[in-house]
Amino acid sequence: MTGTGPLSRHPTGTWNFEPPPPGWAVYIEPTPKRIRAVLGGETVADSTHALLLSESGHQPVYYFPPEDVRSDLLEPNDRRSHCPKKGEAIYYTVRAGGRVEEAAAWSYPQPLEAARSISAHIAFYFERIDHWFEEDEEVFGHAKDPYHRIDAYPSSRLVRVSLGGEVLAESRRAVALFESNLPARWYLPREDIRVRLMPTDTVTTCAYKGRARYYAVELASGERIPDLVWTYPEPLRDGLAVRGLLCFFNERVDLELDGELQQRPETAWSGGRRA
């Protein structure tokens, strides 16, 4: 549903039937996992019957049956919104453990027919809740997509990274990481980086690989390009194969594999922005 996936807003492949228009797909399914949401030290939702809603262009969202949510911690909020795929949403302020999160939860009391299974279910903004658990493991960033996959392989292909004719890195010891809906990434040993790297304050979270830290690159001209390289110093399970390795945004550099120049992918990071 995200990136370049088959039901995303910018799919790269084709179907042999007429799919929903890009950006219009909604898929709702029960999850077998126990899902918990904790705010201010209090469990505000705890369910073994949650629904997982996937929507084109968005990360998945858990919807809880109302009986599995602490209704005493919710207060009606004046906010309202309309989704052309799901209907009219009402919002709730969440008060728990001394914390107050305005309009942090929402529900569709009378959803459109295509989304009727989430009727009266309650969802929370992931980033507004302190801790999320799938079974007894804490998860970060967003709810995990059960159809998301990461494969990482050692590769002896010659990987050369350059910019404006200056070689920034060259390696035959890369780890190629293939992740659903994203460009292939080439993680390199630090010893194979030819330019000076300077840590920045930027930190991002991937629900699958963990927290990434970023580096600026200093070119031979003295120009510094911020946040061009990242690493996972202490990755989650899906990122263990690239622990401590360094990766360049191939949207913003010239990447050659065995002498063949690769086309720069177009993503949210192409202009230096981070998703």
C-alpha positions as CSV (number, residue, x, y, z in Angstrom):
1,M,0.0,0.0,0.0
2,T,3.0,2.3,0.4
3,G,6.0,3.4,-1.6
4,T,5.9,1.6,-5.0
5,G,3.8,-1.3,-3.8
6,P,1.1,-2.8,-6.1
7,L,-1.8,-0.9,-4.3
8,S,0.1,2.3,-3.5
9,R,-0.3,5.7,-5.0
10,H,2.7,5.1,-7.3
11,P,2.8,1.4,-8.3
12,T,5.6,0.3,-10.5
13,G,4.0,-2.9,-11.8
14,T,0.9,-3.8,-13.7
15,W,-2.1,-6.1,-13.0
16,N,-4.0,-8.4,-15.4
17,F,-7.3,-6.9,-14.1
18,E,-8.6,-3.5,-13.3
19,P,-7.4,-2.6,-9.8
20,P,-8.7,0.3,-7.7
21,P,-7.4,3.7,-8.9
22,P,-4.1,4.6,-7.3
23,G,-4.6,5.9,-3.7
24,W,-8.1,4.4,-3.3
25,A,-7.4,0.9,-2.0
26,V,-8.5,0.0,1.6
27,Y,-7.9,-3.5,3.0
28,I,-9.2,-4.5,6.5
29,E,-8.3,-7.8,8.1
30,P,-8.3,-9.3,11.6
31,T,-4.9,-9.7,13.2
32,P,-4.1,-12.8,15.3
33,K,-1.7,-10.7,17.5
34,R,-2.4,-9.3,20.9
35,I,-2.1,-5.5,20.5
36,R,-1.6,-3.1,23.4
37,A,-1.3,0.7,23.6
38,V,0.1,2.4,26.7
39,L,0.0,6.1,27.5
40,G,1.3,7.6,30.7
41,G,2.0,4.2,32.2
42,E,-1.7,3.1,31.7
43,T,-2.9,0.6,29.2
44,V,-5.5,2.4,27.1
45,A,-6.3,-0.5,24.7
46,D,-5.6,-4.2,24.9
47,S,-7.1,-6.6,22.4
48,T,-6.7,-10.0,20.8
49,H,-9.4,-9.0,18.3
50,A,-8.0,-5.9,16.7
51,L,-8.4,-5.1,13.0
52,L,-5.5,-3.9,10.8
53,L,-6.5,-1.3,8.2
54,S,-4.2,-0.8,5.3
55,E,-4.8,2.2,3.0
56,S,-3.0,3.4,-0.1
57,G,-0.3,5.9,0.8
58,H,-0.5,5.2,4.5
59,Q,1.1,2.9,7.0
60,P,-1.2,0.3,8.6
61,V,-3.4,1.3,11.6
62,Y,-4.9,-0.8,14.3
63,Y,-8.6,-0.5,15.1
64,F,-9.7,-1.8,18.5
65,P,-13.2,-3.1,19.4
66,P,-14.7,-0.6,21.8
67,E,-14.9,-3.2,24.6
68,D,-11.1,-3.5,24.5
69,V,-10.5,0.2,25.0
70,R,-10.6,2.1,28.3
71,S,-13.6,4.3,27.6
72,D,-13.1,6.0,31.0
73,L,-9.8,7.5,29.6
74,L,-11.5,8.9,26.5
75,E,-13.4,12.3,26.2
76,P,-15.3,13.4,23.1
77,N,-13.4,16.0,21.1
78,D,-14.9,18.6,18.8
79,R,-12.7,17.6,15.9
80,R,-14.3,15.9,12.9
81,S,-13.0,14.8,9.5
82,H,-14.2,13.2,6.3
83,C,-12.5,10.4,4.4
84,P,-14.0,9.6,1.0
85,K,-13.1,6.0,1.5
86,K,-14.2,5.5,5.1
87,G,-16.7,8.2,6.0
88,E,-17.1,10.7,8.8
89,A,-14.7,10.3,11.8
90,I,-15.2,11.6,15.3
91,Y,-12.3,12.2,17.7
92,Y,-11.5,11.7,21.4
93,T,-9.0,13.2,23.8
94,V,-7.1,10.6,25.7
95,R,-6.3,11.3,29.4
96,A,-4.1,8.7,31.1
97,G,-1.4,8.7,33.8
98,G,-1.4,12.5,34.0
99,R,-1.0,12.8,30.2
100,V,-3.5,14.6,28.0
101,E,-3.4,14.0,24.2
102,E,-6.0,16.0,22.4
103,A,-7.8,14.3,19.5
104,A,-5.4,11.4,19.7
105,A,-8.1,8.7,19.0
106,W,-10.8,8.5,16.4
107,S,-13.7,6.3,15.3
108,Y,-16.2,5.9,12.5
109,P,-19.6,5.4,14.1
110,Q,-21.3,5.0,10.7
111,P,-18.6,4.2,8.1
112,L,-19.2,3.9,4.4
113,E,-20.3,0.4,3.3
114,A,-16.9,-0.6,2.1
115,A,-15.4,0.1,5.6
116,R,-18.4,-1.2,7.6
117,S,-16.2,-3.7,9.6
118,I,-14.5,-0.8,11.5
119,S,-17.8,0.6,12.7
120,A,-17.4,2.0,16.2
121,H,-13.9,0.6,16.4
122,I,-11.3,3.0,17.9
123,A,-7.9,3.9,16.5
124,F,-5.0,5.9,17.9
125,Y,-2.3,8.0,16.3
126,F,0.7,5.8,16.7
127,E,3.1,8.7,17.5
128,R,0.8,10.1,20.2
129,I,0.9,6.9,22.3
130,D,4.0,6.2,24.4
131,H,4.3,2.5,23.9
132,W,2.9,-0.1,21.5
133,F,3.2,-3.8,21.9
134,E,2.6,-6.7,19.5
135,E,2.3,-9.6,21.9
136,D,5.1,-8.8,24.4
137,E,7.4,-7.1,22.0
138,E,7.5,-3.3,21.8
139,V,7.1,-2.0,18.2
140,F,8.2,1.4,16.9
141,G,7.3,3.9,14.2
142,H,4.0,2.4,13.0
143,A,2.0,-0.8,13.1
144,K,3.9,-3.5,11.2
145,D,2.6,-4.6,7.8
146,P,2.3,-8.4,7.7
147,Y,3.1,-8.3,4.0
148,H,6.2,-6.3,4.3
149,R,9.5,-8.2,3.7
150,I,13.2,-7.5,4.1
151,D,15.9,-9.6,2.4
152,A,19.6,-8.8,2.9
153,Y,22.3,-10.5,1.0
154,P,26.1,-10.2,0.9
155,S,27.2,-9.1,-2.6
156,S,30.5,-9.2,-4.4
157,R,29.3,-6.8,-7.1
158,L,31.5,-3.7,-7.4
159,V,29.5,-0.9,-5.9
160,R,30.7,2.6,-6.7
161,V,29.1,5.7,-5.3
162,S,30.0,9.1,-6.8
163,L,28.7,12.6,-7.0
164,G,29.8,15.2,-9.6
165,G,32.5,12.8,-10.7
166,E,34.0,12.4,-7.2
167,V,34.1,8.9,-6.0
168,L,32.6,8.8,-2.5
169,A,32.8,5.0,-1.9
170,E,33.8,1.8,-3.6
171,S,33.3,-1.7,-2.4
172,R,33.0,-5.4,-3.2
173,R,31.8,-6.1,0.3
174,A,28.4,-4.6,0.2
175,V,25.2,-6.0,1.8
176,A,22.3,-5.5,-0.6
177,L,19.0,-4.9,1.2
178,F,15.8,-5.4,-0.6
179,E,12.7,-4.1,1.2
180,S,9.1,-4.1,0.0
181,N,8.0,-1.0,-1.9
182,L,11.4,0.7,-1.5
183,P,14.5,1.0,-3.8
184,A,17.3,-1.5,-3.3
185,R,19.8,-0.2,-0.8
186,W,23.6,-0.9,-0.7
187,Y,25.2,-1.0,2.7
188,L,28.9,-0.6,2.7
189,P,31.7,-1.1,5.3
190,R,33.1,2.1,6.8
191,E,36.5,1.2,5.5
192,D,35.3,1.5,1.9
193,I,34.0,5.1,2.3
194,R,36.4,7.6,0.7
195,V,35.0,10.9,2.0
196,R,34.8,12.4,5.4
197,L,31.6,11.8,7.3
198,M,30.3,14.0,10.1
199,P,27.5,12.9,12.4
200,T,24.3,15.0,12.4
201,D,21.5,15.2,15.0
202,T,19.1,13.5,12.7
203,V,17.5,10.3,13.9
204,T,14.6,8.4,12.2
205,T,12.8,5.2,13.1
206,C,12.0,2.3,10.8
207,A,9.4,-0.1,12.3
208,Y,11.4,-3.0,10.9
209,K,15.1,-2.0,11.1
210,G,15.1,0.3,14.1
211,R,16.6,3.8,14.7
212,A,18.9,5.2,12.0
213,R,21.5,7.9,12.6
214,Y,22.8,10.1,9.8
215,Y,25.9,11.7,8.5
216,A,26.8,14.7,6.4
217,V,29.4,14.1,3.6
218,E,32.2,16.5,3.0
219,L,33.3,16.7,-0.7
220,A,36.8,17.5,-1.9
221,S,35.6,21.0,-2.6
222,G,34.7,21.5,1.0
223,E,31.0,21.4,0.3
224,R,29.0,19.5,3.0
225,I,25.9,17.6,2.0
226,P,23.7,16.9,5.1
227,D,22.1,13.6,5.9
228,L,23.3,11.8,2.7
229,V,24.4,8.7,4.6
230,W,22.8,6.7,7.4
231,T,23.5,3.7,9.6
232,Y,21.7,1.4,12.1
233,P,24.2,1.1,15.0
234,E,21.8,-1.0,17.1
235,P,19.2,-2.4,14.7
236,L,16.1,-4.4,15.3
237,R,15.9,-8.0,14.2
238,D,15.2,-7.3,10.5
239,G,18.2,-5.0,10.3
240,L,20.8,-7.1,11.9
241,A,22.5,-7.9,8.6
242,V,23.4,-4.2,8.1
243,R,24.4,-3.4,11.7
244,G,27.0,-0.6,11.6
245,L,27.2,-0.5,7.8
246,L,26.7,2.8,5.9
247,C,24.2,3.5,3.1
248,F,24.0,6.4,0.7
249,F,20.7,7.8,-0.6
250,N,20.9,6.5,-4.1
251,E,18.2,9.1,-5.0
252,R,20.9,11.8,-4.5
253,V,24.1,10.2,-5.7
254,D,25.3,8.2,-8.8
255,L,25.4,4.5,-8.1
256,E,27.2,2.0,-10.3
257,L,26.9,-1.7,-10.0
258,D,29.7,-3.6,-11.9
259,G,30.2,-0.5,-14.0
260,E,26.5,-0.1,-14.9
261,L,25.1,3.3,-13.8
262,Q,21.8,2.9,-12.0
263,Q,18.8,5.2,-12.5
264,R,18.2,7.4,-9.5
265,P,14.8,6.4,-8.0
266,E,12.2,9.0,-7.3
267,T,11.0,8.8,-3.7
268,A,10.2,11.2,-0.8
269,W,14.0,11.4,-0.2
270,S,14.9,12.6,-3.7
271,G,15.1,16.2,-2.6
272,G,16.9,15.6,0.6
273,R,13.7,15.2,2.7
274,R,13.3,12.4,5.1
275,A,10.0,10.4,5.5
